[in-house]
Amino acid sequence: MSTGLVDNWLNIDTFGPIYPFVGTEMFLAVVGIAFWVAWHIWQIKKENAEFKADIENINKQGGPGKVLDDEARREMEDTVGQ
């Protein structure tokens, strides 16, 4: 029974690589690195858009100070109400 291109395992020191996709290592590494960099760029853009929306929402509510004061007031009401 043959498990690949090797029929005789006696001269194993004469074999080259016997794993799949021999010769594509550099190509696959470049594709992987390109995908990794592209994902980071996409993620940064997505997070920046989300942060911008959050800042716009805070500004619509009266600014950071007003939002924090409202949050502290609600927290006090919840604590006192218990």
PDB file with SEQRES, HELIX, SHEET and CRYST1 records, atoms N, CA, C and O in Angstrom:
SEQRES   1 A   82  MET SER THR GLY LEU VAL ASP ASN TRP LEU ASN ILE ASP          
SEQRES   2 A   82  THR PHE GLY PRO ILE TYR PRO PHE VAL GLY THR GLU MET          
SEQRES   3 A   82  PHE LEU ALA VAL VAL GLY ILE ALA PHE TRP VAL ALA TRP          
SEQRES   4 A   82  HIS ILE TRP GLN ILE LYS LYS GLU ASN ALA GLU PHE LYS          
SEQRES   5 A   82  ALA ASP ILE GLU ASN ILE ASN LYS GLN GLY GLY PRO GLY          
SEQRES   6 A   82  LYS VAL LEU ASP ASP GLU ALA ARG ARG GLU MET GLU ASP          
SEQRES   7 A   82  THR VAL GLY GLN                                              
HELIX    1 AA1 ILE A   12  THR A   14  5                                   3    
HELIX    2 AA2 GLU A   25  LYS A   60  1                                  36    
HELIX    3 AA3 PRO A   64  GLY A   81  1                                  18    
CRYST1    1.000    1.000    1.000  90.00  90.00  90.00 P 1           1          
ATOM      1  N   MET A   1       0.852  -1.175   0.000  1.00  0.00           N  
ATOM      2  CA  MET A   1       0.000   0.000   0.000  1.00  0.00           C  
ATOM      3  C   MET A   1       0.898   1.238   0.000  1.00  0.00           C  
ATOM      4  O   MET A   1       1.850   1.317   0.777  1.00  0.00           O  
ATOM      5  N   SER A   2       0.602   2.185  -0.853  1.00  0.00           N  
ATOM      6  CA  SER A   2       1.382   3.408  -0.950  1.00  0.00           C  
ATOM      7  C   SER A   2       0.632   4.542  -0.250  1.00  0.00           C  
ATOM      8  O   SER A   2      -0.584   4.676  -0.391  1.00  0.00           O  
ATOM      9  N   THR A   3       1.369   5.350   0.501  1.00  0.00           N  
ATOM     10  CA  THR A   3       0.751   6.497   1.187  1.00  0.00           C  
ATOM     11  C   THR A   3       1.149   7.810   0.531  1.00  0.00           C  
ATOM     12  O   THR A   3       0.966   8.867   1.134  1.00  0.00           O  
ATOM     13  N   GLY A   4       1.672   7.780  -0.651  1.00  0.00           N  
ATOM     14  CA  GLY A   4       2.096   8.980  -1.354  1.00  0.00           C  
ATOM     15  C   GLY A   4       3.115   8.617  -2.402  1.00  0.00           C  
ATOM     16  O   GLY A   4       3.031   7.552  -3.012  1.00  0.00           O  
ATOM     17  N   LEU A   5       4.077   9.491  -2.618  1.00  0.00           N  
ATOM     18  CA  LEU A   5       5.094   9.249  -3.641  1.00  0.00           C  
ATOM     19  C   LEU A   5       6.179   8.291  -3.173  1.00  0.00           C  
ATOM     20  O   LEU A   5       7.001   7.846  -3.974  1.00  0.00           O  
ATOM     21  N   VAL A   6       6.190   7.972  -1.893  1.00  0.00           N  
ATOM     22  CA  VAL A   6       7.244   7.120  -1.341  1.00  0.00           C  
ATOM     23  C   VAL A   6       6.784   5.667  -1.351  1.00  0.00           C  
ATOM     24  O   VAL A   6       5.749   5.323  -0.781  1.00  0.00           O  
ATOM     25  N   ASP A   7       7.576   4.823  -2.010  1.00  0.00           N  
ATOM     26  CA  ASP A   7       7.275   3.387  -2.030  1.00  0.00           C  
ATOM     27  C   ASP A   7       8.200   2.601  -1.115  1.00  0.00           C  
ATOM     28  O   ASP A   7       7.848   1.512  -0.662  1.00  0.00           O  
ATOM     29  N   ASN A   8       9.372   3.140  -0.843  1.00  0.00           N  
ATOM     30  CA  ASN A   8      10.361   2.426  -0.051  1.00  0.00           C  
ATOM     31  C   ASN A   8      10.941   3.408   0.977  1.00  0.00           C  
ATOM     32  O   ASN A   8      11.496   4.442   0.604  1.00  0.00           O  
ATOM     33  N   TRP A   9      10.813   3.087   2.246  1.00  0.00           N  
ATOM     34  CA  TRP A   9      11.252   3.981   3.319  1.00  0.00           C  
ATOM     35  C   TRP A   9      12.672   3.668   3.798  1.00  0.00           C  
ATOM     36  O   TRP A   9      13.101   4.198   4.823  1.00  0.00           O  
ATOM     37  N   LEU A  10      13.406   2.818   3.077  1.00  0.00           N  
ATOM     38  CA  LEU A  10      14.737   2.434   3.515  1.00  0.00           C  
ATOM     39  C   LEU A  10      15.752   3.569   3.355  1.00  0.00           C  
ATOM     40  O   LEU A  10      16.639   3.694   4.199  1.00  0.00           O  
ATOM     41  N   ASN A  11      15.665   4.381   2.336  1.00  0.00           N  
ATOM     42  CA  ASN A  11      16.611   5.470   2.089  1.00  0.00           C  
ATOM     43  C   ASN A  11      15.949   6.814   2.406  1.00  0.00           C  
ATOM     44  O   ASN A  11      15.807   7.672   1.535  1.00  0.00           O  
ATOM     45  N   ILE A  12      15.560   6.973   3.633  1.00  0.00           N  
ATOM     46  CA  ILE A  12      14.801   8.170   4.016  1.00  0.00           C  
ATOM     47  C   ILE A  12      15.632   9.449   3.912  1.00  0.00           C  
ATOM     48  O   ILE A  12      15.076  10.537   3.762  1.00  0.00           O  
ATOM     49  N   ASP A  13      16.967   9.326   3.992  1.00  0.00           N  
ATOM     50  CA  ASP A  13      17.828  10.505   3.905  1.00  0.00           C  
ATOM     51  C   ASP A  13      17.878  11.088   2.489  1.00  0.00           C  
ATOM     52  O   ASP A  13      18.380  12.197   2.305  1.00  0.00           O  
ATOM     53  N   THR A  14      17.377  10.376   1.504  1.00  0.00           N  
ATOM     54  CA  THR A  14      17.383  10.883   0.125  1.00  0.00           C  
ATOM     55  C   THR A  14      16.077  11.571  -0.243  1.00  0.00           C  
ATOM     56  O   THR A  14      15.956  12.122  -1.338  1.00  0.00           O  
ATOM     57  N   PHE A  15      15.114  11.547   0.643  1.00  0.00           N  
ATOM     58  CA  PHE A  15      13.811  12.171   0.348  1.00  0.00           C  
ATOM     59  C   PHE A  15      13.908  13.679   0.476  1.00  0.00           C  
ATOM     60  O   PHE A  15      14.687  14.208   1.268  1.00  0.00           O  
ATOM     61  N   GLY A  16      13.114  14.342  -0.305  1.00  0.00           N  
ATOM     62  CA  GLY A  16      12.899  15.773  -0.122  1.00  0.00           C  
ATOM     63  C   GLY A  16      11.666  15.946   0.760  1.00  0.00           C  
ATOM     64  O   GLY A  16      11.259  14.997   1.432  1.00  0.00           O  
ATOM     65  N   PRO A  17      11.086  17.088   0.774  1.00  0.00           N  
ATOM     66  CA  PRO A  17       9.878  17.276   1.560  1.00  0.00           C  
ATOM     67  C   PRO A  17       8.729  16.440   0.992  1.00  0.00           C  
ATOM     68  O   PRO A  17       8.564  16.340  -0.224  1.00  0.00           O  
ATOM     69  N   ILE A  18       7.948  15.849   1.879  1.00  0.00           N  
ATOM     70  CA  ILE A  18       6.841  14.996   1.429  1.00  0.00           C  
ATOM     71  C   ILE A  18       5.497  15.498   1.965  1.00  0.00           C  
ATOM     72  O   ILE A  18       4.500  14.778   1.916  1.00  0.00           O  
ATOM     73  N   TYR A  19       5.472  16.721   2.470  1.00  0.00           N  
ATOM     74  CA  TYR A  19       4.209  17.271   2.958  1.00  0.00           C  
ATOM     75  C   TYR A  19       3.464  17.936   1.800  1.00  0.00           C  
ATOM     76  O   TYR A  19       4.063  18.222   0.763  1.00  0.00           O  
ATOM     77  N   PRO A  20       2.161  18.183   1.969  1.00  0.00           N  
ATOM     78  CA  PRO A  20       1.385  18.765   0.872  1.00  0.00           C  
ATOM     79  C   PRO A  20       1.772  20.212   0.581  1.00  0.00           C  
ATOM     80  O   PRO A  20       2.292  20.906   1.455  1.00  0.00           O  
ATOM     81  N   PHE A  21       1.523  20.660  -0.632  1.00  0.00           N  
ATOM     82  CA  PHE A  21       1.731  22.033  -1.093  1.00  0.00           C  
ATOM     83  C   PHE A  21       3.187  22.473  -0.982  1.00  0.00           C  
ATOM     84  O   PHE A  21       3.459  23.615  -0.611  1.00  0.00           O  
ATOM     85  N   VAL A  22       4.106  21.601  -1.294  1.00  0.00           N  
ATOM     86  CA  VAL A  22       5.533  21.930  -1.265  1.00  0.00           C  
ATOM     87  C   VAL A  22       5.789  23.040  -2.276  1.00  0.00           C  
ATOM     88  O   VAL A  22       5.338  22.963  -3.419  1.00  0.00           O  
ATOM     89  N   GLY A  23       6.514  24.073  -1.854  1.00  0.00           N  
ATOM     90  CA  GLY A  23       6.853  25.178  -2.727  1.00  0.00           C  
ATOM     91  C   GLY A  23       5.935  26.383  -2.586  1.00  0.00           C  
ATOM     92  O   GLY A  23       6.204  27.436  -3.165  1.00  0.00           O  
ATOM     93  N   THR A  24       4.853  26.242  -1.822  1.00  0.00           N  
ATOM     94  CA  THR A  24       3.924  27.361  -1.670  1.00  0.00           C  
ATOM     95  C   THR A  24       4.100  28.085  -0.340  1.00  0.00           C  
ATOM     96  O   THR A  24       3.290  28.943   0.011  1.00  0.00           O  
ATOM     97  N   GLU A  25       5.141  27.750   0.394  1.00  0.00           N  
ATOM     98  CA  GLU A  25       5.305  28.319   1.730  1.00  0.00           C  
ATOM     99  C   GLU A  25       5.417  29.836   1.688  1.00  0.00           C  
ATOM    100  O   GLU A  25       4.750  30.518   2.466  1.00  0.00           O  
ATOM    101  N   MET A  26       6.238  30.380   0.806  1.00  0.00           N  
ATOM    102  CA  MET A  26       6.436  31.822   0.736  1.00  0.00           C  
ATOM    103  C   MET A  26       5.141  32.518   0.299  1.00  0.00           C  
ATOM    104  O   MET A  26       4.755  33.541   0.866  1.00  0.00           O  
ATOM    105  N   PHE A  27       4.485  31.960  -0.702  1.00  0.00           N  
ATOM    106  CA  PHE A  27       3.222  32.528  -1.165  1.00  0.00           C  
ATOM    107  C   PHE A  27       2.191  32.555  -0.040  1.00  0.00           C  
ATOM    108  O   PHE A  27       1.525  33.568   0.173  1.00  0.00           O  
ATOM    109  N   LEU A  28       2.063  31.441   0.679  1.00  0.00           N  
ATOM    110  CA  LEU A  28       1.084  31.376   1.761  1.00  0.00           C  
ATOM    111  C   LEU A  28       1.453  32.321   2.904  1.00  0.00           C  
ATOM    112  O   LEU A  28       0.566  32.892   3.539  1.00  0.00           O  
ATOM    113  N   ALA A  29       2.740  32.493   3.172  1.00  0.00           N  
ATOM    114  CA  ALA A  29       3.175  33.434   4.204  1.00  0.00           C  
ATOM    115  C   ALA A  29       2.821  34.859   3.801  1.00  0.00           C  
ATOM    116  O   ALA A  29       2.333  35.633   4.623  1.00  0.00           O  
ATOM    117  N   VAL A  30       3.064  35.209   2.539  1.00  0.00           N  
ATOM    118  CA  VAL A  30       2.738  36.560   2.057  1.00  0.00           C  
ATOM    119  C   VAL A  30       1.223  36.791   2.111  1.00  0.00           C  
ATOM    120  O   VAL A  30       0.774  37.857   2.531  1.00  0.00           O  
ATOM    121  N   VAL A  31       0.450  35.813   1.697  1.00  0.00           N  
ATOM    122  CA  VAL A  31      -1.012  35.933   1.754  1.00  0.00           C  
ATOM    123  C   VAL A  31      -1.463  36.089   3.207  1.00  0.00           C  
ATOM    124  O   VAL A  31      -2.320  36.922   3.502  1.00  0.00           O  
ATOM    125  N   GLY A  32      -0.902  35.309   4.098  1.00  0.00           N  
ATOM    126  CA  GLY A  32      -1.273  35.405   5.513  1.00  0.00           C  
ATOM    127  C   GLY A  32      -0.934  36.753   6.111  1.00  0.00           C  
ATOM    128  O   GLY A  32      -1.743  37.327   6.840  1.00  0.00           O  
ATOM    129  N   ILE A  33       0.250  37.269   5.815  1.00  0.00           N  
ATOM    130  CA  ILE A  33       0.653  38.577   6.341  1.00  0.00           C  
ATOM    131  C   ILE A  33      -0.216  39.674   5.746  1.00  0.00           C  
ATOM    132  O   ILE A  33      -0.622  40.592   6.459  1.00  0.00           O  
ATOM    133  N   ALA A  34      -0.512  39.593   4.436  1.00  0.00           N  
ATOM    134  CA  ALA A  34      -1.372  40.596   3.792  1.00  0.00           C  
ATOM    135  C   ALA A  34      -2.769  40.573   4.411  1.00  0.00           C  
ATOM    136  O   ALA A  34      -3.359  41.626   4.655  1.00  0.00           O  
ATOM    137  N   PHE A  35      -3.293  39.381   4.661  1.00  0.00           N  
ATOM    138  CA  PHE A  35      -4.609  39.266   5.297  1.00  0.00           C  
ATOM    139  C   PHE A  35      -4.585  39.863   6.691  1.00  0.00           C  
ATOM    140  O   PHE A  35      -5.524  40.552   7.089  1.00  0.00           O  
ATOM    141  N   TRP A  36      -3.521  39.605   7.435  1.00  0.00           N  
ATOM    142  CA  TRP A  36      -3.381  40.112   8.806  1.00  0.00           C  
ATOM    143  C   TRP A  36      -3.350  41.637   8.810  1.00  0.00           C  
ATOM    144  O   TRP A  36      -4.037  42.269   9.613  1.00  0.00           O  
ATOM    145  N   VAL A  37      -2.551  42.237   7.911  1.00  0.00           N  
ATOM    146  CA  VAL A  37      -2.460  43.702   7.835  1.00  0.00           C  
ATOM    147  C   VAL A  37      -3.798  44.290   7.398  1.00  0.00           C  
ATOM    148  O   VAL A  37      -4.247  45.288   7.962  1.00  0.00           O  
ATOM    149  N   ALA A  38      -4.439  43.684   6.402  1.00  0.00           N  
ATOM    150  CA  ALA A  38      -5.741  44.174   5.929  1.00  0.00           C  
ATOM    151  C   ALA A  38      -6.781  44.102   7.035  1.00  0.00           C  
ATOM    152  O   ALA A  38      -7.590  45.017   7.181  1.00  0.00           O  
ATOM    153  N   TRP A  39      -6.772  43.026   7.817  1.00  0.00           N  
ATOM    154  CA  TRP A  39      -7.732  42.905   8.914  1.00  0.00           C  
ATOM    155  C   TRP A  39      -7.510  44.009   9.941  1.00  0.00           C  
ATOM    156  O   TRP A  39      -8.473  44.591  10.440  1.00  0.00           O  
ATOM    157  N   HIS A  40      -6.251  44.303  10.263  1.00  0.00           N  
ATOM    158  CA  HIS A  40      -5.964  45.369  11.226  1.00  0.00           C  
ATOM    159  C   HIS A  40      -6.441  46.723  10.708  1.00  0.00           C  
ATOM    160  O   HIS A  40      -7.018  47.503  11.466  1.00  0.00           O  
ATOM    161  N   ILE A  41      -6.210  47.013   9.439  1.00  0.00           N  
ATOM    162  CA  ILE A  41      -6.668  48.277   8.859  1.00  0.00           C  
ATOM    163  C   ILE A  41      -8.188  48.358   8.920  1.00  0.00           C  
ATOM    164  O   ILE A  41      -8.738  49.386   9.315  1.00  0.00           O  
ATOM    165  N   TRP A  42      -8.871  47.285   8.533  1.00  0.00           N  
ATOM    166  CA  TRP A  42     -10.334  47.255   8.580  1.00  0.00           C  
ATOM    167  C   TRP A  42     -10.829  47.438  10.015  1.00  0.00           C  
ATOM    168  O   TRP A  42     -11.780  48.183  10.249  1.00  0.00           O  
ATOM    169  N   GLN A  43     -10.199  46.772  10.965  1.00  0.00           N  
ATOM    170  CA  GLN A  43     -10.608  46.861  12.368  1.00  0.00           C  
ATOM    171  C   GLN A  43     -10.416  48.273  12.906  1.00  0.00           C  
ATOM    172  O   GLN A  43     -11.278  48.776  13.627  1.00  0.00           O  
ATOM    173  N   ILE A  44      -9.305  48.924  12.571  1.00  0.00           N  
ATOM    174  CA  ILE A  44      -9.054  50.300  13.027  1.00  0.00           C  
ATOM    175  C   ILE A  44     -10.107  51.244  12.469  1.00  0.00           C  
ATOM    176  O   ILE A  44     -10.621  52.099  13.192  1.00  0.00           O  
ATOM    177  N   LYS A  45     -10.436  51.094  11.177  1.00  0.00           N  
ATOM    178  CA  LYS A  45     -11.464  51.946  10.577  1.00  0.00           C  
ATOM    179  C   LYS A  45     -12.818  51.730  11.245  1.00  0.00           C  
ATOM    180  O   LYS A  45     -13.539  52.692  11.509  1.00  0.00           O  
ATOM    181  N   LYS A  46     -13.161  50.491  11.514  1.00  0.00           N  
ATOM    182  CA  LYS A  46     -14.443  50.166  12.151  1.00  0.00           C  
ATOM    183  C   LYS A  46     -14.499  50.749  13.568  1.00  0.00           C  
ATOM    184  O   LYS A  46     -15.513  51.327  13.958  1.00  0.00           O  
ATOM    185  N   GLU A  47     -13.426  50.602  14.332  1.00  0.00           N  
ATOM    186  CA  GLU A  47     -13.404  51.129  15.694  1.00  0.00           C  
ATOM    187  C   GLU A  47     -13.438  52.651  15.695  1.00  0.00           C  
ATOM    188  O   GLU A  47     -14.102  53.248  16.543  1.00  0.00           O  
ATOM    189  N   ASN A  48     -12.731  53.298  14.755  1.00  0.00           N  
ATOM    190  CA  ASN A  48     -12.765  54.752  14.675  1.00  0.00           C  
ATOM    191  C   ASN A  48     -14.166  55.260  14.361  1.00  0.00           C  
ATOM    192  O   ASN A  48     -14.594  56.272  14.916  1.00  0.00           O  
ATOM    193  N   ALA A  49     -14.889  54.569  13.473  1.00  0.00           N  
ATOM    194  CA  ALA A  49     -16.268  54.957  13.164  1.00  0.00           C  
ATOM    195  C   ALA A  49     -17.155  54.794  14.401  1.00  0.00           C  
ATOM    196  O   ALA A  49     -18.020  55.631  14.662  1.00  0.00           O  
ATOM    197  N   GLU A  50     -16.942  53.726  15.153  1.00  0.00           N  
ATOM    198  CA  GLU A  50     -17.734  53.501  16.366  1.00  0.00           C  
ATOM    199  C   GLU A  50     -17.424  54.558  17.423  1.00  0.00           C  
ATOM    200  O   GLU A  50     -18.335  55.057  18.084  1.00  0.00           O  
ATOM    201  N   PHE A  51     -16.147  54.902  17.587  1.00  0.00           N  
ATOM    202  CA  PHE A  51     -15.773  55.937  18.556  1.00  0.00           C  
ATOM    203  C   PHE A  51     -16.348  57.288  18.147  1.00  0.00           C  
ATOM    204  O   PHE A  51     -16.793  58.054  19.002  1.00  0.00           O  
ATOM    205  N   LYS A  52     -16.343  57.587  16.854  1.00  0.00           N  
ATOM    206  CA  LYS A  52     -16.900  58.850  16.360  1.00  0.00           C  
ATOM    207  C   LYS A  52     -18.393  58.919  16.667  1.00  0.00           C  
ATOM    208  O   LYS A  52     -18.894  59.957  17.098  1.00  0.00           O  
ATOM    209  N   ALA A  53     -19.101  57.813  16.445  1.00  0.00           N  
ATOM    210  CA  ALA A  53     -20.536  57.774  16.755  1.00  0.00           C  
ATOM    211  C   ALA A  53     -20.763  57.960  18.253  1.00  0.00           C  
ATOM    212  O   ALA A  53     -21.700  58.656  18.647  1.00  0.00           O  
ATOM    213  N   ASP A  54     -19.933  57.358  19.089  1.00  0.00           N  
ATOM    214  CA  ASP A  54     -20.064  57.525  20.538  1.00  0.00           C  
ATOM    215  C   ASP A  54     -19.840  58.975  20.952  1.00  0.00           C  
ATOM    216  O   ASP A  54     -20.574  59.506  21.786  1.00  0.00           O  
ATOM    217  N   ILE A  55     -18.829  59.616  20.371  1.00  0.00           N  
ATOM    218  CA  ILE A  55     -18.545  61.015  20.714  1.00  0.00           C  
ATOM    219  C   ILE A  55     -19.686  61.914  20.268  1.00  0.00           C  
ATOM    220  O   ILE A  55     -20.074  62.827  20.997  1.00  0.00           O  
ATOM    221  N   GLU A  56     -20.234  61.667  19.069  1.00  0.00           N  
ATOM    222  CA  GLU A  56     -21.381  62.449  18.602  1.00  0.00           C  
ATOM    223  C   GLU A  56     -22.566  62.270  19.531  1.00  0.00           C  
ATOM    224  O   GLU A  56     -23.272  63.234  19.827  1.00  0.00           O  
ATOM    225  N   ASN A  57     -22.794  61.052  19.993  1.00  0.00           N  
ATOM    226  CA  ASN A  57     -23.904  60.777  20.908  1.00  0.00           C  
ATOM    227  C   ASN A  57     -23.699  61.510  22.240  1.00  0.00           C  
ATOM    228  O   ASN A  57     -24.644  62.075  22.790  1.00  0.00           O  
ATOM    229  N   ILE A  58     -22.480  61.500  22.748  1.00  0.00           N  
ATOM    230  CA  ILE A  58     -22.183  62.199  24.004  1.00  0.00           C  
ATOM    231  C   ILE A  58     -22.385  63.701  23.830  1.00  0.00           C  
ATOM    232  O   ILE A  58     -22.945  64.359  24.708  1.00  0.00           O  
ATOM    233  N   ASN A  59     -21.934  64.243  22.706  1.00  0.00           N  
ATOM    234  CA  ASN A  59     -22.102  65.676  22.458  1.00  0.00           C  
ATOM    235  C   ASN A  59     -23.569  66.059  22.308  1.00  0.00           C  
ATOM    236  O   ASN A  59     -23.959  67.152  22.718  1.00  0.00           O  
ATOM    237  N   LYS A  60     -24.400  65.177  21.724  1.00  0.00           N  
ATOM    238  CA  LYS A  60     -25.837  65.438  21.614  1.00  0.00           C  
ATOM    239  C   LYS A  60     -26.498  65.484  22.989  1.00  0.00           C  
ATOM    240  O   LYS A  60     -27.504  66.168  23.175  1.00  0.00           O  
ATOM    241  N   GLN A  61     -25.933  64.755  23.951  1.00  0.00           N  
ATOM    242  CA  GLN A  61     -26.501  64.705  25.301  1.00  0.00           C  
ATOM    243  C   GLN A  61     -25.989  65.836  26.185  1.00  0.00           C  
ATOM    244  O   GLN A  61     -26.345  65.897  27.362  1.00  0.00           O  
ATOM    245  N   GLY A  62     -25.159  66.736  25.646  1.00  0.00           N  
ATOM    246  CA  GLY A  62     -24.707  67.880  26.424  1.00  0.00           C  
ATOM    247  C   GLY A  62     -23.237  67.862  26.774  1.00  0.00           C  
ATOM    248  O   GLY A  62     -22.785  68.719  27.533  1.00  0.00           O  
ATOM    249  N   GLY A  63     -22.483  66.932  26.259  1.00  0.00           N  
ATOM    250  CA  GLY A  63     -21.048  66.880  26.511  1.00  0.00           C  
ATOM    251  C   GLY A  63     -20.692  65.865  27.577  1.00  0.00           C  
ATOM    252  O   GLY A  63     -21.567  65.326  28.254  1.00  0.00           O  
ATOM    253  N   PRO A  64     -19.396  65.607  27.722  1.00  0.00           N  
ATOM    254  CA  PRO A  64     -18.944  64.574  28.658  1.00  0.00           C  
ATOM    255  C   PRO A  64     -19.330  64.874  30.110  1.00  0.00           C  
ATOM    256  O   PRO A  64     -19.725  63.972  30.848  1.00  0.00           O  
ATOM    257  N   GLY A  65     -19.213  66.138  30.516  1.00  0.00           N  
ATOM    258  CA  GLY A  65     -19.544  66.486  31.900  1.00  0.00           C  
ATOM    259  C   GLY A  65     -21.000  66.205  32.230  1.00  0.00           C  
ATOM    260  O   GLY A  65     -21.302  65.670  33.297  1.00  0.00           O  
ATOM    261  N   LYS A  66     -21.896  66.557  31.335  1.00  0.00           N  
ATOM    262  CA  LYS A  66     -23.337  66.327  31.553  1.00  0.00           C  
ATOM    263  C   LYS A  66     -23.639  64.839  31.598  1.00  0.00           C  
ATOM    264  O   LYS A  66     -24.419  64.385  32.435  1.00  0.00           O  
ATOM    265  N   VAL A  67     -23.026  64.078  30.702  1.00  0.00           N  
ATOM    266  CA  VAL A  67     -23.259  62.631  30.680  1.00  0.00           C  
ATOM    267  C   VAL A  67     -22.781  61.989  31.982  1.00  0.00           C  
ATOM    268  O   VAL A  67     -23.470  61.140  32.546  1.00  0.00           O  
ATOM    269  N   LEU A  68     -21.604  62.393  32.458  1.00  0.00           N  
ATOM    270  CA  LEU A  68     -21.080  61.838  33.709  1.00  0.00           C  
ATOM    271  C   LEU A  68     -21.927  62.254  34.901  1.00  0.00           C  
ATOM    272  O   LEU A  68     -22.155  61.449  35.804  1.00  0.00           O  
ATOM    273  N   ASP A  69     -22.402  63.511  34.919  1.00  0.00           N  
ATOM    274  CA  ASP A  69     -23.278  63.967  36.001  1.00  0.00           C  
ATOM    275  C   ASP A  69     -24.585  63.189  36.009  1.00  0.00           C  
ATOM    276  O   ASP A  69     -25.066  62.786  37.069  1.00  0.00           O  
ATOM    277  N   ASP A  70     -25.162  62.975  34.827  1.00  0.00           N  
ATOM    278  CA  ASP A  70     -26.407  62.193  34.743  1.00  0.00           C  
ATOM    279  C   ASP A  70     -26.192  60.762  35.215  1.00  0.00           C  
ATOM    280  O   ASP A  70     -27.032  60.201  35.919  1.00  0.00           O  
ATOM    281  N   GLU A  71     -25.072  60.178  34.829  1.00  0.00           N  
ATOM    282  CA  GLU A  71     -24.770  58.812  35.249  1.00  0.00           C  
ATOM    283  C   GLU A  71     -24.581  58.736  36.761  1.00  0.00           C  
ATOM    284  O   GLU A  71     -25.064  57.798  37.394  1.00  0.00           O  
ATOM    285  N   ALA A  72     -23.891  59.701  37.342  1.00  0.00           N  
ATOM    286  CA  ALA A  72     -23.689  59.724  38.791  1.00  0.00           C  
ATOM    287  C   ALA A  72     -25.025  59.918  39.507  1.00  0.00           C  
ATOM    288  O   ALA A  72     -25.279  59.299  40.541  1.00  0.00           O  
ATOM    289  N   ARG A  73     -25.883  60.789  38.946  1.00  0.00           N  
ATOM    290  CA  ARG A  73     -27.207  60.999  39.553  1.00  0.00           C  
ATOM    291  C   ARG A  73     -28.024  59.711  39.513  1.00  0.00           C  
ATOM    292  O   ARG A  73     -28.647  59.352  40.512  1.00  0.00           O  
ATOM    293  N   ARG A  74     -28.033  59.014  38.388  1.00  0.00           N  
ATOM    294  CA  ARG A  74     -28.779  57.758  38.299  1.00  0.00           C  
ATOM    295  C   ARG A  74     -28.230  56.718  39.266  1.00  0.00           C  
ATOM    296  O   ARG A  74     -28.986  55.963  39.878  1.00  0.00           O  
ATOM    297  N   GLU A  75     -26.917  56.686  39.396  1.00  0.00           N  
ATOM    298  CA  GLU A  75     -26.288  55.740  40.323  1.00  0.00           C  
ATOM    299  C   GLU A  75     -26.707  56.037  41.757  1.00  0.00           C  
ATOM    300  O   GLU A  75     -26.996  55.123  42.530  1.00  0.00           O  
ATOM    301  N   MET A  76     -26.738  57.309  42.104  1.00  0.00           N  
ATOM    302  CA  MET A  76     -27.167  57.690  43.465  1.00  0.00           C  
ATOM    303  C   MET A  76     -28.633  57.343  43.690  1.00  0.00           C  
ATOM    304  O   MET A  76     -28.996  56.857  44.761  1.00  0.00           O  
ATOM    305  N   GLU A  77     -29.474  57.584  42.698  1.00  0.00           N  
ATOM    306  CA  GLU A  77     -30.898  57.243  42.823  1.00  0.00           C  
ATOM    307  C   GLU A  77     -31.085  55.745  43.010  1.00  0.00           C  
ATOM    308  O   GLU A  77     -31.923  55.316  43.805  1.00  0.00           O  
ATOM    309  N   ASP A  78     -30.308  54.945  42.281  1.00  0.00           N  
ATOM    310  CA  ASP A  78     -30.413  53.497  42.424  1.00  0.00           C  
ATOM    311  C   ASP A  78     -29.942  53.053  43.809  1.00  0.00           C  
ATOM    312  O   ASP A  78     -30.534  52.158  44.413  1.00  0.00           O  
ATOM    313  N   THR A  79     -28.887  53.673  44.304  1.00  0.00           N  
ATOM    314  CA  THR A  79     -28.352  53.313  45.619  1.00  0.00           C  
ATOM    315  C   THR A  79     -29.313  53.732  46.732  1.00  0.00           C  
ATOM    316  O   THR A  79     -29.561  52.963  47.661  1.00  0.00           O  
ATOM    317  N   VAL A  80     -29.845  54.929  46.641  1.00  0.00           N  
ATOM    318  CA  VAL A  80     -30.770  55.434  47.665  1.00  0.00           C  
ATOM    319  C   VAL A  80     -32.083  54.698  47.607  1.00  0.00           C  
ATOM    320  O   VAL A  80     -32.709  54.475  48.643  1.00  0.00           O  
ATOM    321  N   GLY A  81     -32.522  54.313  46.415  1.00  0.00           N  
ATOM    322  CA  GLY A  81     -33.801  53.632  46.253  1.00  0.00           C  
ATOM    323  C   GLY A  81     -33.806  52.214  46.786  1.00  0.00           C  
ATOM    324  O   GLY A  81     -34.874  51.621  46.933  1.00  0.00           O  
ATOM    325  N   GLN A  82     -32.662  51.662  47.076  1.00  0.00           N  
ATOM    326  CA  GLN A  82     -32.623  50.248  47.529  1.00  0.00           C  
ATOM    327  C   GLN A  82     -32.867  50.134  48.995  1.00  0.00           C  
ATOM    328  O   GLN A  82     -32.868  49.028  49.536  1.00  0.00           O  
TER     329      GLN A  82                                                      
END                                                                             
